[in-house]
């Protein structure tokens, strides 16, 4: 059998093969491409003939990859993806960004970056932006998001991260709560106070790591209110339900003149909180997404600045 060379390859054949794997059937690919099933089948059969191997095991109900098919798909899908990306990037050269950007972030962060998004939409009239307020660590590729804004340590090493800001955490409470329950004088006093907690997923207990002078203490805190997101914890604190740990820039922005939180234990270091803009590393960014990244990074010092009292 004559060895197949790159010159023999029809990229359409490889494309239809990867699409069959992605969509799970020949008919699904045919419907998406508005082609007869026989055309899709012919492309895959021709690819198999040129390679001299069976790539897909076909039954009346389903198709599945053979060992050779699995190996070929691993490399072919990546190559086709890179070619599509290259074509898109070249097409984007010299043209104003257009298209859609999908972003997921906690609600408080989305409210924080909104002025920059408004400016972005004014600058790029052909762009649209989809937001989802979500504090969960989603798989961005699987969920279909271009960008995410996350706080705290990053645990997913497959993401490309740009740091937007790094601030500090502080402890806050309403004046009504402090009048009713008293003001803590040292970190250990927190065990006798109601604390509003934002638990990590899958964890029932919450521990605050606090540095007082040269000593770091870990305080197990509890209270009647647990919130899944900082904005909700902030509202609970405003209504007098306890002491809350918040980024200082967040507390300063979210509190109005009439309803303000008081900084508790200001000499206690409650840790630093980085804010990251992340995106999948698997492919080059479309022009519109790239423009949004650069705009948010450029705007971050203003967006996250804490105004003096």
N, C-alpha and C positions, 0 to 999 in steps of 0.2 A: 504494500500500500504506500502510495506517495505521501510524503510528509506535508501537512498543511502549512502554509506560510502566511505571514501577515497580509501579503498582497492578495491572498485568496479570500480574506475576511470581508464579509458584507456587514457593516455596522448595523444595518436594519435587522439582520438575522439575530445578532447578539442583543439588540434592544428588545425585540419581541420575546426572546427567551427570558430575559430578566423581568420583563413585565408579567409573563406567565407565572414566574416564581412569586413575584410580589402580590399579584391578584389572586393566585390560587387555581386558575383554570383558563383554558383557551377561550371559552365563551365570554368570560369577564373581560378579557383583553379585547376581544373582537367588538363587544358592545362599546367599550370606552373609545376605541379607534374608529368605530362605525365601519367595520370591515367584516367580510364573511369569516366564519371560524376556519374555513379551509385555507384562507390566506395566512392567518396566524400560524396554523399548523405547518404550512409549507415552509415558512421562514425558519421555524425551529428544526424541521426535518432536514432542511438544507444545511443548517449549521452543524447538526449531528453528522451528516454525511461528510462534510469537509473535515471535521475533527476526527472522524472514524470511531466515535464512541456514542453510546446512548446517554443522554443528559437527563432525560425525564422518563420515569416509569409511569406509563399511562394505564389507568383502569377506566371502567365506565363511570365511576363516581368521582375520581380524583386523580391528580397528578402529584408525583413526589420526586425529589431529586435522587439520582443515583450518586454513588461516591464520586464519580467523575464530574457529574453535574454540580455537586456541592463545591468541588474544588474550582471548577470553571466559574461558577456564579460568584464566588467570593472575590475573585479578581475582576471579572467582567463588569459586575455591578459598580465596583469602585471606579473603574476606568470610564464607564459611560457617564457616571455622575460627574467626574472631573471634566469630561468633554462638554457636558451640558453647562457646567459652571463656567468654563472658559468662554463658551459661546455667549453666555449671558453677560459676563464681565466686558467682553469686547463690544457687545451691543450697547452696554451702558456708557462706554467712553464718549465723552463730549455731549451727553444728553442730560437733561435735568432728571434727578431721581423720580421714579414713579412706581406705584404699586402699593402694597400693604405691609405694615409692620405689626406683628402680634407680640404683645408684651404681657408678662405675668409678674406680679409683685404684690406685697402686702398693701392693704388699702391706705395705710398711713404714708407709705412711701410714694404711692401713686399720686396722692394729694400733694405731696411735697414736690414732685417733679412736674406737676401739671403746667406751671408757667412756662417751662422749657418746651413742653410738648405743643402748647399753643403757639409759641414762637416758631417751632419747627413746621407746623402746619401752614403758617403764614408764609414762611420762606419757600416751602415746597408744595405748591397748590395741587400737584398731581399725586401726592401721597395721602394715604389713609392709615389710621392707627386703630387697632383693636386692643382694648385693655381687658385683663381679667384680674380681679382682686383675689389673690390667693396666697396663703402663707405656707403652702405645702411644697415640699421638694419634688417637683414634677420632673419626669423625663421630658426634656424640651422637644426632642425629635419626635417621640411617640405622641406627645400632646399637641404637636403642631405649632409650637411657639418659636419665634425668632430670637427673642431676648427675654431675660429675667433679671429682676433686681432682687438681690438677697442680702441679708444681714448676718453678721457673725462669721465664724470659721467656715470655710468652704470644704465640703467633704467629697465632691465629685471632681476628680482630677481630669476627667475627659472634657471639661468646659474651659473655654478661653475666658479669662476674667480681667476686667479693668476696675480698679478701685476708684469709686466716685468720692468717697469721704471716709474718714475715720474719726469718730467722736468718742465721747465718754458716756457711760451710764450714770444715772443719779437716782436717788430715792426721793419720792414725792408723795405728798398727801394734801388733802383739802384742809382749810382752816377749821371747818366744822368738825372734821374727824379729830384733829389735834386738840381742839377745845374739849371734845367729849372724852377722849382717851389719853390725852397727855402727849408730850413730845419725847421720843426716845433720845437718850443722852449718849448712848454707845451702841455699837452694833449688836451686842448680845441682848439688848433690850427688845429687839425685834421679835424674839420668841414669845413675848407677851402681847404682841400686837396682831391685829388682823392685817394680813398682807394679801394683795391681789396678785395672783400668779398667772403666768403664761407658760403652762407645762409643755415640755417637749413631747412630741408624739410618742405614745406608748409608755410614758412615765407618769406615775401617780404622785410621786413625791417631788418637791421642788426645793433645791438648795441654792442659796445665794452665796457666792464667794466674794467676800468683802475684805479690803485691806484698810486697817486702822493703824496709822503710824507705820511701824515696820512689821506689824503682825497681820497675817492673813487668816481670817476665820471663815468657816463654812457654817451658815445658819440655815437650818431646816425651817422653812416658813410655811404658814398655813393661814387660811382665812375662809370666808364664806363665798368668795367670788373667784372663779377661775375663768379666764378668757382665752380664746384661741388666737387672738390677734391684738396687737398693741393698741389700736384705736379703741377697741372695746374695753381693755384694761384701763385706759386713760379716762373713758367716760365713767367707769365704776369709781375711780379715784375722785373725780370731780363731784360725784354724788355722795362722797363721804364713806365709802365702803372699806377703806383701808389704805395702807401704804403700798405704793407701786414702784417697781424698778423700770425706768424709761430712759432712752437716750435723751441727753439734755437738749439737743437740738429739736427733738420731737416735742418734748414738753413745752419748750419755749414757743414753738409755732402753734401748737394745737390749743393752748389756753387763751381764752379771750380776756379782755380787761375785767369783765364782770366775774368771770369764773376762772380763777387762777389756782394752780397748785403751788404749794410751798415746798422748797427744797428741805429735806430732812437729812440730818447727819452730813452736812456739806463737806466735812473733812474726811469722810470715808470714801475710798476709791472703790467704786462698784464695777470697774473693768472698762475696757474699750470695746467699741462696737463698729467694725468696718462695714461699709455698704459697698456691695459689688454689683457691677453690670456684667452679666455673663451670657455667652452664646455657645452653641455647639461648635466643636473644633473640626467637625467632619468635612466641612466644605467652606469655600470662600463666600463672603457675605455679598448679597445683592447690593447694588448701589444705594437703594433707599434705606436698607437696614444699616449699612455702613455709615450713611449720613446721620442716622438717628444716634448711633453709638458715639460718633465724634461730637455731635451736638450736646448730648447729655454729659459727656466727660468734660467738655469745655464749660458747660453751665453749672457743673456741680459745686464749685466753691461758693457761688452765690446762692444756689438752691438750699444748701445745708448750713449756711452761715447762721450762727446764733446771734440775734440782735441784743445789744447791751440793754440792761434794764434802765 
